[in-house]
Amino acid sequence: MSEDLKFITPLDDQIFDGMLFAVNEDIGPALRINASSLDDREAIATAIQGITAVGLGEENRRGLFGPLPVPYNANYKALIYIFNVETNISSDPEILEKGRFCALFIIFKKSMVRLIANVYSMIESLLNVYQESYLQKEEDLQLETLQLIYEDIIGKLKLKPRFRVFTINDSITVEFEENKVIISPELTFCINEKEKKLYYYITKELDKEIKDKSLEILDYLNKDEYQDSLKKTKVSSKKKFEEILKKHNFSVVD
């Protein structure tokens, strides 16, 4: 395995952005694979910092940790899955006894943090199964095996972008779970996750104080759930807003 080897399989609507793989060599931690969007400086720093954070060398430790920050790149975060494999290739008696420490890093954009939180336990469960089935010995640590595991995970956790519709009334935000919408007398907005756009319609006669408060709520949701990644567009009329909803199979009811 080469330190500068990269693979990224292009899959639409995926949550993750690649992986790193590091092991504790006899001389210390070493990055073996960078198959991510990170450059080598970012990848090496992530591996070293991550391994340090979870505690290198603790006996029989296995599990998923994070999210952790990616050094030198604030746009990404990482999950780290650690485990040990049996080895007879080492001059270190402790490694021969306890096994070689391994760390698999899954890289993702910061904007995906909430989605990652929702599937965290599923990711850990999948990785436990893969490790028990395919990653028991050092000779199992092949690029092809790690790539298949990574692609199977992103295949199972494929993200389907949503079209979401909300209303704000009396500072209370409500999301419509069905495809029928009641236009708010204050503010109604929709989010197109695929296009990363937020459209909002605000009643023209609305009191300025209420309007400002509603827009603050709108901005907070954009920041809290999407890290300010959505482009906001004000829709000038109720009719135009209804046309946007209709394109996405939402209908307006009185």
VMD Tcl script that draws the C-alpha trace (Angstrom):
set ca {
  {0.00 0.00 0.00}
  {1.30 3.42 -0.94}
  {1.04 6.53 1.19}
  {0.09 8.72 -1.78}
  {-2.35 6.25 -3.37}
  {-5.78 7.79 -3.83}
  {-9.15 6.45 -4.88}
  {-12.50 8.17 -4.75}
  {-15.41 6.39 -6.37}
  {-17.86 9.05 -7.61}
  {-21.26 8.28 -6.16}
  {-24.17 10.70 -6.34}
  {-25.67 12.00 -3.11}
  {-23.08 10.42 -0.84}
  {-22.57 11.53 2.74}
  {-18.83 10.83 2.90}
  {-15.86 12.32 1.10}
  {-13.25 9.58 1.24}
  {-11.15 7.71 3.78}
  {-7.72 7.47 5.36}
  {-6.06 4.40 6.80}
  {-3.23 4.47 9.33}
  {-1.40 1.83 11.37}
  {1.05 1.80 14.22}
  {4.28 0.68 12.59}
  {7.21 -0.41 14.76}
  {8.56 3.14 14.58}
  {5.22 4.81 15.28}
  {1.94 5.81 13.55}
  {2.04 5.93 9.74}
  {-0.54 6.90 7.14}
  {-0.79 4.08 4.60}
  {-3.72 5.27 2.47}
  {-5.09 8.69 1.62}
  {-8.21 8.07 -0.46}
  {-9.94 11.35 0.26}
  {-10.28 14.97 -0.83}
  {-7.61 15.96 1.71}
  {-4.10 16.81 0.58}
  {-1.22 14.86 2.14}
  {-0.48 17.53 4.76}
  {-4.09 17.53 5.96}
  {-4.35 13.74 5.83}
  {-1.14 13.08 7.80}
  {-2.08 15.67 10.46}
  {-5.59 14.16 10.74}
  {-4.15 10.67 11.23}
  {-1.64 11.72 13.87}
  {-4.11 13.93 15.75}
  {-6.87 11.34 15.59}
  {-4.72 8.46 16.81}
  {-3.40 10.64 19.65}
  {-6.94 11.69 20.61}
  {-8.30 8.14 20.95}
  {-5.26 6.76 22.78}
  {-2.75 4.74 20.79}
  {-1.88 1.33 22.12}
  {-4.62 0.69 24.66}
  {-5.17 -3.05 24.71}
  {-8.13 -4.59 22.87}
  {-9.77 -1.24 22.22}
  {-12.22 -1.08 19.32}
  {-14.90 1.35 18.27}
  {-15.95 4.50 16.44}
  {-14.96 7.95 17.72}
  {-15.54 11.52 16.61}
  {-16.41 13.61 14.77}
  {-12.92 15.12 15.00}
  {-11.68 18.30 13.27}
  {-9.43 18.04 10.22}
  {-6.27 20.12 10.77}
  {-5.64 22.87 8.20}
  {-9.09 22.38 6.62}
  {-12.13 23.64 8.50}
  {-14.52 22.40 5.78}
  {-14.12 18.75 6.78}
  {-14.44 16.50 9.81}
  {-13.52 12.87 10.42}
  {-14.81 9.77 12.16}
  {-12.12 7.35 13.37}
  {-12.66 3.61 13.76}
  {-9.90 1.82 15.67}
  {-9.10 -1.88 16.00}
  {-6.18 -4.30 16.31}
  {-5.07 -7.02 13.90}
  {-2.93 -10.06 14.58}
  {0.62 -9.85 13.24}
  {3.84 -11.86 13.29}
  {5.77 -9.18 11.42}
  {7.23 -6.92 14.09}
  {10.33 -6.47 16.18}
  {8.20 -5.09 19.02}
  {7.17 -7.83 21.50}
  {4.15 -5.78 22.63}
  {2.80 -5.51 19.07}
  {3.33 -9.25 18.56}
  {1.38 -9.91 21.75}
  {-1.46 -7.37 21.48}
  {-1.67 -6.95 17.73}
  {-1.06 -4.01 15.43}
  {-3.11 -0.89 16.11}
  {-5.14 0.31 13.08}
  {-7.23 3.41 12.45}
  {-9.73 3.88 9.62}
  {-10.79 7.51 9.13}
  {-14.00 8.41 7.29}
  {-13.89 11.98 5.98}
  {-16.99 14.11 5.46}
  {-17.96 17.72 4.86}
  {-18.78 19.76 7.97}
  {-22.27 20.40 6.60}
  {-23.04 16.67 7.02}
  {-22.57 16.63 10.81}
  {-26.29 16.27 11.62}
  {-26.74 13.47 9.11}
  {-23.70 11.67 10.53}
  {-25.19 11.92 14.03}
  {-28.37 10.22 12.82}
  {-26.51 7.19 11.39}
  {-23.57 7.04 13.83}
  {-24.58 3.80 15.52}
  {-25.27 2.18 12.15}
  {-21.79 3.12 10.88}
  {-20.17 1.62 13.99}
  {-22.24 -1.54 13.72}
  {-21.29 -2.01 10.06}
  {-17.60 -1.45 10.78}
  {-17.68 -3.97 13.65}
  {-19.09 -6.59 11.29}
  {-16.55 -5.82 8.56}
  {-13.65 -5.89 11.01}
  {-14.70 -9.24 12.46}
  {-15.24 -10.72 9.00}
  {-12.43 -9.27 6.89}
  {-9.82 -7.47 9.02}
  {-8.46 -9.95 11.54}
  {-4.81 -10.25 10.44}
  {-2.25 -7.82 9.09}
  {-2.25 -9.54 5.70}
  {-5.97 -8.65 5.44}
  {-5.12 -4.94 5.26}
  {-5.28 -4.75 1.49}
  {-6.35 -1.69 -0.48}
  {-9.03 -3.62 -2.35}
  {-10.60 -4.89 0.89}
  {-10.66 -1.44 2.50}
  {-12.10 0.10 -0.67}
  {-14.91 -2.48 -0.80}
  {-15.74 -1.84 2.86}
  {-15.80 1.92 2.33}
  {-17.97 1.70 -0.80}
  {-20.36 -0.71 0.90}
  {-20.80 1.75 3.77}
  {-21.49 4.74 1.52}
  {-23.81 2.58 -0.57}
  {-25.85 1.63 2.49}
  {-25.88 5.19 3.81}
  {-26.61 6.96 0.54}
  {-28.16 10.34 1.09}
  {-31.39 11.25 -0.64}
  {-31.62 15.07 -0.88}
  {-34.90 16.39 0.47}
  {-37.30 19.14 -0.43}
  {-38.52 20.55 2.87}
  {-41.31 23.07 3.55}
  {-41.75 25.11 6.74}
  {-43.92 27.87 8.16}
  {-43.13 30.34 10.94}
  {-45.99 31.68 13.10}
  {-45.60 33.46 16.42}
  {-41.89 32.49 16.42}
  {-42.81 28.79 16.12}
  {-41.37 26.80 13.22}
  {-43.37 23.90 11.78}
  {-42.21 21.48 9.08}
  {-44.80 19.82 6.86}
  {-44.37 16.04 6.79}
  {-46.97 15.54 4.04}
  {-47.22 17.19 0.61}
  {-49.94 19.61 1.66}
  {-48.97 23.09 2.82}
  {-50.77 25.96 4.50}
  {-49.19 29.30 3.64}
  {-48.34 31.18 6.82}
  {-49.67 34.69 7.44}
  {-46.09 35.49 8.45}
  {-43.36 33.51 6.65}
  {-43.26 30.30 4.62}
  {-40.06 28.81 3.25}
  {-38.79 25.73 1.46}
  {-35.36 24.10 1.21}
  {-34.06 22.33 -1.87}
  {-31.16 20.29 -0.48}
  {-30.01 19.06 -3.87}
  {-29.60 22.60 -5.21}
  {-28.60 24.00 -1.79}
  {-31.22 26.73 -2.05}
  {-33.72 28.22 0.39}
  {-36.77 30.07 -0.95}
  {-38.96 32.15 1.34}
  {-42.18 34.11 1.01}
  {-43.01 36.73 3.61}
  {-46.34 38.55 3.83}
  {-45.91 42.14 2.66}
  {-48.13 43.67 5.34}
  {-46.22 41.97 8.14}
  {-45.11 44.13 11.06}
  {-41.37 44.91 10.86}
  {-40.61 43.48 14.30}
  {-42.33 40.18 13.49}
  {-40.68 40.11 10.08}
  {-37.21 40.60 11.57}
  {-37.80 37.89 14.15}
  {-39.01 35.44 11.49}
  {-35.95 36.13 9.34}
  {-33.71 35.54 12.36}
  {-35.30 32.11 12.81}
  {-34.75 31.42 9.11}
  {-31.06 32.34 9.40}
  {-30.65 30.26 12.55}
  {-32.03 27.14 10.85}
  {-29.73 27.67 7.87}
  {-26.74 28.00 10.19}
  {-27.68 25.26 12.66}
  {-28.64 22.54 10.19}
  {-26.76 23.54 7.03}
  {-23.78 25.59 8.28}
  {-24.97 28.59 6.23}
  {-24.52 26.59 3.02}
  {-27.98 27.39 1.59}
  {-28.40 30.29 -0.79}
  {-31.44 32.35 0.29}
  {-33.86 33.74 -2.28}
  {-36.85 35.93 -1.47}
  {-39.92 35.06 -3.54}
  {-41.84 38.21 -4.51}
  {-45.37 36.81 -4.57}
  {-47.48 34.06 -3.09}
  {-48.29 32.79 -6.58}
  {-44.61 32.34 -7.49}
  {-43.97 30.55 -4.21}
  {-46.87 28.18 -4.91}
  {-45.36 27.45 -8.33}
  {-42.09 26.37 -6.66}
  {-44.04 24.08 -4.34}
  {-46.03 22.63 -7.23}
  {-42.79 21.66 -9.06}
  {-41.99 19.44 -6.11}
  {-45.46 17.92 -5.80}
  {-46.58 20.07 -2.88}
  {-50.05 21.55 -2.95}
  {-51.42 24.53 -1.03}
  {-54.56 24.13 1.09}
  {-56.57 26.87 2.76}
}
mol new
graphics top color blue
foreach p $ca { graphics top sphere $p radius 0.5 }
foreach p [lrange $ca 0 end-1] q [lrange $ca 1 end] { graphics top cylinder $p $q radius 0.2 }
display resetview
